[in-house]
Amino acid sequence: MSELIDPAVASRVLGRALANGGRFAEVFAERRHGLTMSIDESRIEAVQSGAEEGAGVRVVEGGTTYFAHVDGLDPADLERAADEAAAALRGERREPQELRAVATTPVPIERRPEEVPAERKAALLRELDERARGQAAEIAQFTSSYAEARRQVAVANSDGLLTGDDRTRTRIGAQAVARRGDAVETGAETLGAHRGFELLEDDPGLIAEQAARKALTLLDAGPAPSGSMPVVVGGGFGGVLFHEMTGHGLEADHSQKRASVYVDKLGQQVAQPLLNAYDDGRLPNEWGSDAIDDEGTPTQKTQLIEEGRLSAYLYDRLTAERDGVGSTGNGRRESFRHLPIPRMTNTYIAPGDATPEAIIADVDKGFYAVSFAGGQVDPATGDFVFGVSEGYLIEGGKVTRPCRGATLIGNCLEALMAIDAVGDDFFMKTGICGKGGQKAPVGTGQGHVRVGAMTVGGTEL
Amino acid sequence: MTELSTTAAQAVEAALGAGAAAAEAYASRETGREVRVHGGEVESLTAATQSGIGIRAWIGGRVGYAFGTDLSPAGVGAIAARAAEAAAVADEDEFAAPAEPAEIEALPGLSDPSVASWSTAEAAELALSVERVALAADARVAGVEQVVYADSSERVAISSSTGVAGEFGASDCFAYLQALAEDDGTRETGLGFGLARGPDGLDPEAIGEEAAARAVAMIGASKPSSRSCPVVLDPTVAASFAGLIGGTLGAAAVQRGRSPFAGRIGEELASGALARHDDGRDPEGPASAPFDGEGVPRRRTALIEGGRLHSFLYDTYTANRENRASTGNASRHGYRSQPSVSASNLVVSPGELSFEQLLRSAGDGVFVTDIAGLHSGVNPVTGVFSVGASGRAIRDGELAEPLREFTIASDLVAMLGAVEAAGAEARWVPFGGSVLTPPLLIGSMAVSGS
């Protein structure tokens, strides 16, 4: 981190940031490198390499945050950002505390992606392409992408904290299009982690086959049902349901503005006692894990739901201050060009003791949502919607036929309370979460979960 | 030449020096500010400056891209070298080539001097007044989650080894808020927004009132019963769908067999009254520019005329594949992204009916004011969609009770065919890209509620 920002420079920048007053000042410095490429029509294309560096300086006074960001990490760039942040303040100069470096342990990376030849990455995409097309002649199109990104960050603030982190994420995605006559269907799968190239040493081609199989399965799909019915949600990315329904409403910026259905509900029973859920930014090598958040607070494991009772909100520094509590290490920012806001890291429903088979067997007529294309919630009203990417009918306790084009819709308070079974087949998946115009890598996880009643929006009326 | 154009030209030279046979550089410099207010106070003030360059390098038919923020000669040299390295990894593609130069006609009026002349304190006061208007509009407006005001001024320069050279400046500005209405223990939200090229063009009264009106209108909403019925789309909703359709009309999706409109040029897809076009030079259009992301002049392209599918949208690469000319639809999201085909300003032609007449034509149905889950509820390859919605019931040709927690489902091609009428009053909407659209009456759509 000292290579990103020299402590003497950081002190001077913080001093300039407080030139016109302010109870808190911070400089966030960042260097980002990335490489992405894709394969389409069996051709490697869109090979793209990026390198950016810059810094954001904020000064907090009263209820207002003054923020400026610049490209570049030269001392002159940082000072310019500090001067711009301080420009609108009118108070007396304050002195920052002396900086004390706090060491962190970044998530370990075994094989640095930037040290792996680009040709090896291209070869990997070619392998995925062959594996997917090898599934069936009906695979008419296949695209796959590779992405590696390294973010080195340093945080220095007027309370004397100087710390940093070094984050490397690797991710591949596969999307297949299957065609039979007039029927066209798509299937997608991803694999990602806060890891280096070692992530891709096992059998990355598997996701190509999975994507192809999803698209092929849907060729036999009928229309999705409509109306209220029991819904069984698959493991892994099914956890996006909890992420959207509940996680966002627990981010303290929403709750403090009363723009959350979970306002004033701490300690209350919001789910059945079988439900336990966490946000954990320290899960080893998970997609949403970091050593520290983007304000320098160590990440932590926070229990959100304890036996059905709401047990915590997620805080960054400013929202924690407002509630008189400590930050939970959830102050995240997309880059030095953004202000930190409370964000989830890896959010999951802890494993229960039911088997997936038993969870499905209890449903007479319902819907099985194996995975989602994504979801969205309005935290203020609790209204949510999820697009189902792979779904089936459940009839007489058995999974019968695949369905296309289903959407799940409902209200969080009712849907969370309606979860009546949690499976033991827990695993995590990766997601990209958008909030306030900022993207963040987040993990979602769970075993199979059953929601007693939910509205399925299909075309079969 | 300006400093920015000089940097772009030097980047092209650097890429050629690094082994590229052809090169193109896109440089931009932007200053912006953002104000967020809540509860009568300024929550945050942001001052932003950013500049960067993106370089495309071709080695034969192999193309690579690199971008970065270091605009010093050494920095640009390093980015150019990375672009050439990236090209070496790509596979040969006979149609990959830089754009050929064409006469670029200036497009005045893209920059509004009020962006520079308004102080940040004045911009903050505008945002605060938007909040005050929303709170005063109705006693049931319990709060405003946040009012966001932002403006920016950008200069863009492009240069290529084929002789493309151009530069322009543009400004933009917007404000939006989410109002919270509460009554009988329920909470509803409503969005209000305005966009212009500068703060002089924003109407804080209209923005605040829209959010309040939308939130209050939803109080007491219930689920509709599941059925197929006529649906009227508010311009904000019609714009989102227009944006989706615009995406599937990009030649990249069409040529790769990933568009429901592939192979349907000339087909009658909609009623003869329906017309849509893309216009990258519309004086009012937020996305207007003299040239596109690879230096090709922006222009007007008819997409649907007299109900028939007229054309797709092309950039240089997709045009080369069909041995035709680019329609000037190479778009970029700044220097970090390489150009790809997409719509510029999509314009849905207005009809003749007032909003009241549209409702009367619908008779009994649903007026959709908001949709959610568009990014996950639409299959762009097949056009099949099912998205969350809220709005009002239409009964006997008039607006009735509020409705929430339902879905509307169809597919994009069928929906176009079912457009029965367009309203007379169109509005620019920043959802789904940049879209000018009136409200639309869809003859029938699946509504799924209780």
Interface residues (C-beta under 8 A of the other chain):
Chain A: M37 D40 E41 R43 I44 E45 A46 V47 Q48 S49 G50 A51 E52 E53 G54 G62 G63 T64 T65 Y66 F67 A68 H69 V70 D71 G72 E84 A85 A87 A88 A118 E119 K121 A122 A140 Q141 V177 R179 V184 E185 T186 A224 S226 G227 S228 K257 R258 A259 V261 R337 L339 F372 A373 G374 G375 Q376 D378 A380 T381 D383 F384 V385 F386 G387 S389 R404 G405 A406 T407 I409 G410 N411 T455 V456 G457 G458 T459 L461
Chain B: H38 E41 V42 E43 S44 L45 T46 A47 A48 T49 Q50 S51 G52 V63 G64 Y65 A66 F67 G68 T69 D70 A78 I79 R82 A83 E85 A86 A87 V89 A90 D91 D93 T120 A121 A142 G143 E145 Q146 Q178 L180 R187 E188 T189 K223 S226 R227 S228 R256 G257 R258 R336 Q338 A372 G373 H375 S376 G377 V378 N379 V381 T382 V384 F385 S386 V387 G388 S390 R404 E405 F406 T407 I408 A409 S410 A446 S448 G449 S450
